[in-house]
Amino acid sequence: MSTPLSTAHLRVARPTDNLGAVVSFYRDGLGFDVLASFEGPDGYRVVF
């Protein structure tokens, strides 16, 4: 009898001066999905 494979979750927190390039790398290069994004009151930007 085989055991089902477990699912892993990965979260990356990476400060950058070029968010567009980082998003392109993870989304287009590695195939990750962008789940959400927002800009905070101090101008910082976050992408999930």
C-alpha positions, 0 to 999 in steps of 0.5 A: 500500500502506498502513502500519499505525498505530503504538500510543502509550503514555501514562503520567501521574504526578500527585500529588494530595490527591484520588485518587478525583477524578483516577481518575474523570477519567481512567477515567470521563471519558477512558475509561482503564482502571485496570490496578492499584492499591496502597497503599505502606508510608508510606500513599501510594496508586498507581493504574496 
